[in-house]
Amino acid sequence: MLSTYKAVLKNNKLEWLDEVPAPLLPSQPMIDILQKIAESDGPGIDDPMTWQREMRQDRPLPGRTD
């Protein structure tokens, strides 16, 4: 069975909601990856709604013409 760990990413830091997971061999790579993501600058999205509007572009629907 897979383990889950509850955490929130705030200001490029992981804040654990439950106890910090013990460095278990199978889950340690996952913890390392999450920590690297938290320490990186990230995508730098200041306004998520504006970013989403910019990323979403209208495209033709399959089987329809303009």
Buried (B, 14 or more C-beta within 10 A) or exposed (E): EEEEBEBEEEEEEBEEEEEEBEEEEEBEEBBEEBEEEBEEEEEEEEEEEEEEEEEEEEEEEEEEEE
